[in-house]
């Protein structure tokens, strides 16, 4: 019983995904889904695949800016754009097998940490995620004011944004507290402090300091980070726009941006495994408001998932190359 309680989060996600997939399987006419996919234009499919790479490219550029900022201030080894691009795709590849997107991020931190050190790698990956999440939540909150179907999620999206801001404030407070206590409670012979706790404290301190170093950057640097974060979210809408156009459906751009952003936010909720089932259900629910059939919405959701998965396969090749270098 204790073991089950320990893994309650995973159990809830698996149950949530299973329930939602079962519901979708019973509601959809899969023959229609297959027919819709077959009618898709190869030209738009190719364009959507290219759009995925360009969207990923914008995120890699932002990650590069974050890493360069830390390396410039810390005087450590240089990390090339090509190297970071390879590591980003490796992270995408591992997202196919590990729970959530955290698994892929851990892999990115592991390999980048060999170059920059773990604190800088952790700070850059975490901040790259945080800024994307903040852009996503801001768009979602704004969208709720113009879409009636989005309004029930105003509270959820606002809470997510608030939690992110609170965490950033707590990180700053934590660093100041650790610094002020280092000189007083830094005796490692204290039996009340285990070695692992001391190492954890040092790692958290270094990571927090690396993240807080971003405050030293010029406001133009911050504008670029914000623009790249927004560009990533726009890219997700663009990919879906191309997929809809592939089957002859033209969705108003602003509606598409709002819906895809909302789907991304809702998919983060810890009620399923990797957003499986939640994402498909959201496509059906939101696009129904625009007159799109359930089978068509599900087809687009599955096509998006398939194309992203295919794109991530390059990460598998990069990962094997990385393993070869360090074997």
Buried (B, 14 or more C-beta within 10 A) or exposed (E): EEEEEEEEEEEBBBEBBBEBBEEBEEEBEEEBBEEBBEEBBEEBBEBBBEBBEEBBBBBBBBBBBBBBBBBEBBEBEEBEBEBBBBBBBBBBBBBBEBEBBEBBBBBBBBBBBEBBBBBBBBBBBBBBBBBBBBBBBBBBBBBBEEBEBBEEBBEBBBEBBEEBEEEBEEBEEBBEEBEEEEEEEEEEEEEEBEEEEEEEBEEBBBBBBBBBBBEEBEEEBEEBBBEBBBBBBBBBBBBBBBBBBBBEBEBEEEBBBBBBBBBBBBBBBEBBBBBBBBBBBBBBBBBBEBEBBBBBBBBBBBBBBEBBEEBBEBBBEBBEEBEEEEE
